[in-house]
Amino acid sequence: MPIANAWVFTETKFKADEFLANTHNLYRLVSQRPYTSKKNPNESGVTLTLLITKDETEYGVDKKMDWNVTTMF
């Protein structure tokens, strides 16, 4: 029987330092748009869409994996 409401115990971690090292912190600006928080309208800023221009991540040789160059985030 699966655990009910397992999402409560689930956590996703992003390895930012490793990501920045592998991409050499090099990105191309694709677009930008204004941002305003829905919870607090006084919080505003800019949302950026960036394109990864370099990726030196070792994905291994046992599986064919796409690399992240030209991926937008």
Biopython code that builds the backbone (N, CA, C, O; Angstrom):
import numpy as np
from Bio.PDB.StructureBuilder import StructureBuilder

atoms = [
    (1, "MET", "N", (0.847, -1.170, 0.000)),
    (1, "MET", "CA", (0.000, 0.000, 0.000)),
    (1, "MET", "C", (0.897, 1.239, 0.000)),
    (1, "MET", "O", (1.795, 1.338, 0.836)),
    (2, "PRO", "N", (0.673, 2.198, -0.926)),
    (2, "PRO", "CA", (1.494, 3.403, -0.965)),
    (2, "PRO", "C", (1.211, 4.320, 0.225)),
    (2, "PRO", "O", (0.141, 4.270, 0.832)),
    (3, "ILE", "N", (2.184, 5.144, 0.534)),
    (3, "ILE", "CA", (2.041, 6.107, 1.626)),
    (3, "ILE", "C", (1.086, 7.216, 1.178)),
    (3, "ILE", "O", (1.263, 7.800, 0.108)),
    (4, "ALA", "N", (0.089, 7.498, 1.989)),
    (4, "ALA", "CA", (-0.854, 8.574, 1.685)),
    (4, "ALA", "C", (-0.192, 9.925, 1.948)),
    (4, "ALA", "O", (0.536, 10.086, 2.927)),
    (5, "ASN", "N", (-0.444, 10.875, 1.086)),
    (5, "ASN", "CA", (0.088, 12.240, 1.222)),
    (5, "ASN", "C", (1.609, 12.271, 1.342)),
    (5, "ASN", "O", (2.156, 12.999, 2.170)),
    (6, "ALA", "N", (2.287, 11.481, 0.517)),
    (6, "ALA", "CA", (3.751, 11.414, 0.565)),
    (6, "ALA", "C", (4.409, 12.738, 0.190)),
    (6, "ALA", "O", (5.573, 12.958, 0.524)),
    (7, "TRP", "N", (3.690, 13.623, -0.494)),
    (7, "TRP", "CA", (4.258, 14.900, -0.904)),
    (7, "TRP", "C", (4.711, 15.726, 0.297)),
    (7, "TRP", "O", (5.584, 16.583, 0.161)),
    (8, "VAL", "N", (4.134, 15.483, 1.458)),
    (8, "VAL", "CA", (4.520, 16.222, 2.664)),
    (8, "VAL", "C", (5.976, 15.941, 3.015)),
    (8, "VAL", "O", (6.655, 16.798, 3.581)),
    (9, "PHE", "N", (6.455, 14.753, 2.685)),
    (9, "PHE", "CA", (7.807, 14.334, 3.045)),
    (9, "PHE", "C", (8.790, 14.473, 1.884)),
    (9, "PHE", "O", (9.957, 14.110, 2.026)),
    (10, "THR", "N", (8.351, 14.982, 0.757)),
    (10, "THR", "CA", (9.181, 15.087, -0.434)),
    (10, "THR", "C", (9.828, 16.465, -0.500)),
    (10, "THR", "O", (9.203, 17.475, -0.175)),
    (11, "GLU", "N", (11.085, 16.493, -0.923)),
    (11, "GLU", "CA", (11.815, 17.749, -1.028)),
    (11, "GLU", "C", (12.698, 17.699, -2.268)),
    (11, "GLU", "O", (13.359, 16.693, -2.524)),
    (12, "THR", "N", (12.709, 18.771, -3.029)),
    (12, "THR", "CA", (13.565, 18.874, -4.198)),
    (12, "THR", "C", (14.667, 19.871, -3.882)),
    (12, "THR", "O", (14.399, 20.980, -3.419)),
    (13, "LYS", "N", (15.906, 19.473, -4.133)),
    (13, "LYS", "CA", (17.040, 20.363, -3.884)),
    (13, "LYS", "C", (17.741, 20.646, -5.206)),
    (13, "LYS", "O", (17.975, 19.737, -6.003)),
    (14, "PHE", "N", (18.070, 21.894, -5.429)),
    (14, "PHE", "CA", (18.788, 22.316, -6.619)),
    (14, "PHE", "C", (20.219, 22.619, -6.208)),
    (14, "PHE", "O", (20.446, 23.447, -5.326)),
    (15, "LYS", "N", (21.183, 21.965, -6.831)),
    (15, "LYS", "CA", (22.599, 22.161, -6.503)),
    (15, "LYS", "C", (23.109, 23.382, -7.268)),
    (15, "LYS", "O", (23.739, 23.250, -8.317)),
    (16, "ALA", "N", (22.832, 24.561, -6.732)),
    (16, "ALA", "CA", (23.142, 25.815, -7.418)),
    (16, "ALA", "C", (24.636, 25.991, -7.656)),
    (16, "ALA", "O", (25.034, 26.411, -8.742)),
    (17, "ASP", "N", (25.472, 25.681, -6.671)),
    (17, "ASP", "CA", (26.914, 25.859, -6.833)),
    (17, "ASP", "C", (27.452, 24.979, -7.952)),
    (17, "ASP", "O", (28.278, 25.423, -8.750)),
    (18, "GLU", "N", (26.989, 23.732, -8.016)),
    (18, "GLU", "CA", (27.424, 22.812, -9.069)),
    (18, "GLU", "C", (26.917, 23.285, -10.438)),
    (18, "GLU", "O", (27.642, 23.215, -11.431)),
    (19, "PHE", "N", (25.684, 23.761, -10.484)),
    (19, "PHE", "CA", (25.110, 24.273, -11.731)),
    (19, "PHE", "C", (25.917, 25.462, -12.248)),
    (19, "PHE", "O", (26.253, 25.516, -13.431)),
    (20, "LEU", "N", (26.228, 26.412, -11.373)),
    (20, "LEU", "CA", (26.995, 27.591, -11.779)),
    (20, "LEU", "C", (28.403, 27.221, -12.224)),
    (20, "LEU", "O", (28.924, 27.813, -13.169)),
    (21, "ALA", "N", (29.028, 26.250, -11.558)),
    (21, "ALA", "CA", (30.368, 25.813, -11.947)),
    (21, "ALA", "C", (30.345, 25.143, -13.321)),
    (21, "ALA", "O", (31.224, 25.398, -14.143)),
    (22, "ASN", "N", (29.355, 24.294, -13.579)),
    (22, "ASN", "CA", (29.288, 23.565, -14.846)),
    (22, "ASN", "C", (28.888, 24.451, -16.022)),
    (22, "ASN", "O", (29.277, 24.177, -17.157)),
    (23, "THR", "N", (28.130, 25.493, -15.772)),
    (23, "THR", "CA", (27.719, 26.397, -16.852)),
    (23, "THR", "C", (28.612, 27.635, -16.922)),
    (23, "THR", "O", (28.408, 28.496, -17.778)),
    (24, "HIS", "N", (29.592, 27.731, -16.034)),
    (24, "HIS", "CA", (30.513, 28.873, -15.952)),
    (24, "HIS", "C", (29.759, 30.189, -15.792)),
    (24, "HIS", "O", (30.288, 31.259, -16.095)),
    (25, "ASN", "N", (28.519, 30.103, -15.313)),
    (25, "ASN", "CA", (27.686, 31.282, -15.072)),
    (25, "ASN", "C", (27.553, 32.145, -16.333)),
    (25, "ASN", "O", (27.495, 33.372, -16.252)),
    (26, "LEU", "N", (27.504, 31.480, -17.514)),
    (26, "LEU", "CA", (27.373, 32.176, -18.793)),
    (26, "LEU", "C", (25.994, 31.898, -19.384)),
    (26, "LEU", "O", (25.654, 30.751, -19.675)),
    (27, "TYR", "N", (25.205, 32.957, -19.560)),
    (27, "TYR", "CA", (23.853, 32.833, -20.090)),
    (27, "TYR", "C", (23.596, 33.992, -21.041)),
    (27, "TYR", "O", (24.262, 35.024, -20.969)),
    (28, "ARG", "N", (22.630, 33.815, -21.928)),
    (28, "ARG", "CA", (22.221, 34.887, -22.830)),
    (28, "ARG", "C", (20.807, 35.315, -22.436)),
    (28, "ARG", "O", (19.937, 34.475, -22.203)),
    (29, "LEU", "N", (20.591, 36.614, -22.366)),
    (29, "LEU", "CA", (19.273, 37.146, -22.036)),
    (29, "LEU", "C", (18.344, 36.969, -23.237)),
    (29, "LEU", "O", (18.628, 37.468, -24.326)),
    (30, "VAL", "N", (17.238, 36.259, -23.034)),
    (30, "VAL", "CA", (16.262, 36.027, -24.098)),
    (30, "VAL", "C", (15.135, 37.048, -24.006)),
    (30, "VAL", "O", (14.762, 37.666, -25.003)),
    (31, "SER", "N", (14.599, 37.219, -22.804)),
    (31, "SER", "CA", (13.517, 38.190, -22.634)),
    (31, "SER", "C", (13.422, 38.602, -21.174)),
    (31, "SER", "O", (13.983, 37.961, -20.285)),
    (32, "GLN", "N", (12.705, 39.676, -20.957)),
    (32, "GLN", "CA", (12.418, 40.121, -19.599)),
    (32, "GLN", "C", (11.026, 40.723, -19.584)),
    (32, "GLN", "O", (10.571, 41.294, -20.575)),
    (33, "ARG", "N", (10.350, 40.588, -18.438)),
    (33, "ARG", "CA", (9.013, 41.154, -18.287)),
    (33, "ARG", "C", (8.837, 41.591, -16.841)),
    (33, "ARG", "O", (9.507, 41.068, -15.951)),
    (34, "PRO", "N", (7.956, 42.530, -16.600)),
    (34, "PRO", "CA", (7.725, 42.995, -15.234)),
    (34, "PRO", "C", (7.109, 41.899, -14.373)),
    (34, "PRO", "O", (6.361, 41.053, -14.862)),
    (35, "TYR", "N", (7.432, 41.927, -13.102)),
    (35, "TYR", "CA", (6.894, 40.959, -12.144)),
    (35, "TYR", "C", (6.329, 41.715, -10.954)),
    (35, "TYR", "O", (6.953, 42.647, -10.447)),
    (36, "THR", "N", (5.143, 41.309, -10.508)),
    (36, "THR", "CA", (4.542, 41.821, -9.279)),
    (36, "THR", "C", (4.004, 40.642, -8.494)),
    (36, "THR", "O", (3.285, 39.806, -9.042)),
    (37, "SER", "N", (4.341, 40.565, -7.225)),
    (37, "SER", "CA", (3.896, 39.473, -6.368)),
    (37, "SER", "C", (2.383, 39.514, -6.192)),
    (37, "SER", "O", (1.802, 40.579, -5.986)),
    (38, "LYS", "N", (1.745, 38.336, -6.275)),
    (38, "LYS", "CA", (0.297, 38.263, -6.059)),
    (38, "LYS", "C", (-0.040, 38.383, -4.577)),
    (38, "LYS", "O", (-1.096, 38.904, -4.218)),
    (39, "LYS", "N", (0.852, 37.902, -3.719)),
    (39, "LYS", "CA", (0.603, 37.962, -2.279)),
    (39, "LYS", "C", (0.838, 39.360, -1.725)),
    (39, "LYS", "O", (0.103, 39.823, -0.853)),
    (40, "ASN", "N", (1.871, 40.030, -2.239)),
    (40, "ASN", "CA", (2.202, 41.367, -1.760)),
    (40, "ASN", "C", (2.471, 42.257, -2.975)),
    (40, "ASN", "O", (3.588, 42.253, -3.493)),
    (41, "PRO", "N", (1.490, 43.010, -3.437)),
    (41, "PRO", "CA", (1.657, 43.841, -4.637)),
    (41, "PRO", "C", (2.783, 44.872, -4.537)),
    (41, "PRO", "O", (3.224, 45.403, -5.557)),
    (42, "ASN", "N", (3.249, 45.161, -3.323)),
    (42, "ASN", "CA", (4.363, 46.101, -3.170)),
    (42, "ASN", "C", (5.688, 45.491, -3.611)),
    (42, "ASN", "O", (6.645, 46.215, -3.889)),
    (43, "GLU", "N", (5.747, 44.153, -3.675)),
    (43, "GLU", "CA", (6.958, 43.473, -4.139)),
    (43, "GLU", "C", (6.898, 43.379, -5.656)),
    (43, "GLU", "O", (6.044, 42.685, -6.208)),
    (44, "SER", "N", (7.792, 44.068, -6.319)),
    (44, "SER", "CA", (7.821, 44.027, -7.776)),
    (44, "SER", "C", (9.260, 43.907, -8.240)),
    (44, "SER", "O", (10.198, 44.166, -7.487)),
    (45, "GLY", "N", (9.414, 43.512, -9.485)),
    (45, "GLY", "CA", (10.743, 43.339, -10.045)),
    (45, "GLY", "C", (10.638, 42.945, -11.506)),
    (45, "GLY", "O", (9.723, 43.366, -12.213)),
    (46, "VAL", "N", (11.587, 42.130, -11.950)),
    (46, "VAL", "CA", (11.658, 41.708, -13.343)),
    (46, "VAL", "C", (11.853, 40.205, -13.385)),
    (46, "VAL", "O", (12.650, 39.661, -12.620)),
    (47, "THR", "N", (11.129, 39.521, -14.277)),
    (47, "THR", "CA", (11.324, 38.098, -14.527)),
    (47, "THR", "C", (12.174, 37.963, -15.781)),
    (47, "THR", "O", (11.846, 38.534, -16.821)),
    (48, "LEU", "N", (13.268, 37.210, -15.686)),
    (48, "LEU", "CA", (14.169, 37.016, -16.818)),
    (48, "LEU", "C", (14.019, 35.620, -17.394)),
    (48, "LEU", "O", (13.785, 34.662, -16.657)),
    (49, "THR", "N", (14.152, 35.502, -18.711)),
    (49, "THR", "CA", (14.294, 34.207, -19.369)),
    (49, "THR", "C", (15.713, 34.171, -19.909)),
    (49, "THR", "O", (16.100, 35.017, -20.715)),
    (50, "LEU", "N", (16.491, 33.185, -19.459)),
    (50, "LEU", "CA", (17.897, 33.083, -19.829)),
    (50, "LEU", "C", (18.143, 31.825, -20.648)),
    (50, "LEU", "O", (17.433, 30.831, -20.494)),
    (51, "LEU", "N", (19.145, 31.866, -21.516)),
    (51, "LEU", "CA", (19.547, 30.736, -22.342)),
    (51, "LEU", "C", (20.916, 30.269, -21.873)),
    (51, "LEU", "O", (21.840, 31.076, -21.771)),
    (52, "ILE", "N", (21.062, 28.989, -21.588)),
    (52, "ILE", "CA", (22.350, 28.431, -21.168)),
    (52, "ILE", "C", (23.264, 28.378, -22.388)),
    (52, "ILE", "O", (22.882, 27.817, -23.416)),
    (53, "THR", "N", (24.462, 28.951, -22.295)),
    (53, "THR", "CA", (25.377, 28.978, -23.435)),
    (53, "THR", "C", (26.541, 28.012, -23.293)),
    (53, "THR", "O", (27.263, 27.778, -24.263)),
    (54, "LYS", "N", (26.743, 27.446, -22.111)),
    (54, "LYS", "CA", (27.845, 26.506, -21.902)),
    (54, "LYS", "C", (27.425, 25.491, -20.851)),
    (54, "LYS", "O", (26.809, 25.850, -19.848)),
    (55, "ASP", "N", (27.760, 24.216, -21.080)),
    (55, "ASP", "CA", (27.417, 23.160, -20.124)),
    (55, "ASP", "C", (28.520, 22.115, -20.140)),
    (55, "ASP", "O", (28.718, 21.435, -21.147)),
    (56, "GLU", "N", (29.238, 21.982, -19.037)),
    (56, "GLU", "CA", (30.323, 21.004, -18.931)),
    (56, "GLU", "C", (29.987, 19.892, -17.943)),
    (56, "GLU", "O", (30.887, 19.317, -17.332)),
    (57, "THR", "N", (28.713, 19.584, -17.782)),
    (57, "THR", "CA", (28.285, 18.539, -16.862)),
    (57, "THR", "C", (28.620, 17.175, -17.434)),
    (57, "THR", "O", (28.370, 16.911, -18.610)),
    (58, "GLU", "N", (29.187, 16.304, -16.603)),
    (58, "GLU", "CA", (29.464, 14.922, -16.998)),
    (58, "GLU", "C", (28.224, 14.093, -16.707)),
    (58, "GLU", "O", (27.888, 13.860, -15.545)),
    (59, "TYR", "N", (27.547, 13.649, -17.752)),
    (59, "TYR", "CA", (26.320, 12.876, -17.584)),
    (59, "TYR", "C", (26.572, 11.378, -17.584)),
    (59, "TYR", "O", (25.645, 10.602, -17.349)),
    (60, "GLY", "N", (27.797, 10.957, -17.840)),
    (60, "GLY", "CA", (28.105, 9.533, -17.883)),
    (60, "GLY", "C", (28.021, 9.004, -19.302)),
    (60, "GLY", "O", (27.538, 9.685, -20.207)),
    (61, "VAL", "N", (28.498, 7.781, -19.483)),
    (61, "VAL", "CA", (28.529, 7.195, -20.821)),
    (61, "VAL", "C", (27.515, 6.076, -20.992)),
    (61, "VAL", "O", (27.315, 5.600, -22.109)),
    (62, "ASP", "N", (26.871, 5.644, -19.914)),
    (62, "ASP", "CA", (25.949, 4.517, -20.014)),
    (62, "ASP", "C", (24.586, 4.907, -20.572)),
    (62, "ASP", "O", (23.824, 4.037, -20.995)),
    (63, "LYS", "N", (24.266, 6.194, -20.582)),
    (63, "LYS", "CA", (22.973, 6.637, -21.092)),
    (63, "LYS", "C", (23.174, 7.832, -22.005)),
    (63, "LYS", "O", (24.029, 8.683, -21.758)),
    (64, "LYS", "N", (22.379, 7.887, -23.060)),
    (64, "LYS", "CA", (22.416, 9.053, -23.929)),
    (64, "LYS", "C", (21.560, 10.133, -23.280)),
    (64, "LYS", "O", (20.360, 9.944, -23.081)),
    (65, "MET", "N", (22.178, 11.267, -22.950)),
    (65, "MET", "CA", (21.455, 12.361, -22.311)),
    (65, "MET", "C", (21.679, 13.636, -23.106)),
    (65, "MET", "O", (22.757, 13.870, -23.652)),
    (66, "ASP", "N", (20.647, 14.446, -23.157)),
    (66, "ASP", "CA", (20.777, 15.754, -23.785)),
    (66, "ASP", "C", (21.554, 16.671, -22.856)),
    (66, "ASP", "O", (21.463, 16.545, -21.635)),
    (67, "TRP", "N", (22.300, 17.571, -23.415)),
    (67, "TRP", "CA", (22.993, 18.563, -22.621)),
    (67, "TRP", "C", (22.124, 19.806, -22.559)),
    (67, "TRP", "O", (21.122, 19.895, -23.269)),
    (68, "ASN", "N", (22.487, 20.752, -21.735)),
    (68, "ASN", "CA", (21.620, 21.893, -21.457)),
    (68, "ASN", "C", (21.889, 23.123, -22.312)),
    (68, "ASN", "O", (21.219, 24.142, -22.145)),
    (69, "VAL", "N", (22.858, 23.051, -23.227)),
    (69, "VAL", "CA", (23.130, 24.214, -24.056)),
    (69, "VAL", "C", (21.892, 24.493, -24.901)),
    (69, "VAL", "O", (21.277, 23.564, -25.426)),
    (70, "THR", "N", (21.534, 25.720, -25.031)),
    (70, "THR", "CA", (20.340, 26.245, -25.710)),
    (70, "THR", "C", (19.044, 25.930, -24.968)),
    (70, "THR", "O", (17.963, 26.056, -25.544)),
    (71, "THR", "N", (19.128, 25.526, -23.714)),
    (71, "THR", "CA", (17.932, 25.342, -22.898)),
    (71, "THR", "C", (17.626, 26.656, -22.193)),
    (71, "THR", "O", (18.519, 27.295, -21.637)),
    (72, "MET", "N", (16.368, 27.052, -22.221)),
    (72, "MET", "CA", (15.974, 28.300, -21.565)),
    (72, "MET", "C", (15.367, 28.009, -20.205)),
    (72, "MET", "O", (14.682, 27.003, -20.021)),
    (73, "PHE", "N", (15.623, 28.897, -19.254)),
    (73, "PHE", "CA", (15.025, 28.772, -17.925)),
    (73, "PHE", "C", (14.708, 30.134, -17.386)),
    (73, "PHE", "O", (14.195, 30.253, -16.273)),
]
sb = StructureBuilder()
sb.init_structure("model")
sb.init_model(0)
sb.init_chain("A")
sb.init_seg("    ")
for serial, (resi, resn, name, xyz) in enumerate(atoms, 1):
    if name == "N":
        sb.init_residue(resn, " ", resi, " ")
    sb.init_atom(name, np.array(xyz, "f"), 0.0, 1.0, " ", f" {name:<3s}", serial, name[0])
structure = sb.get_structure()
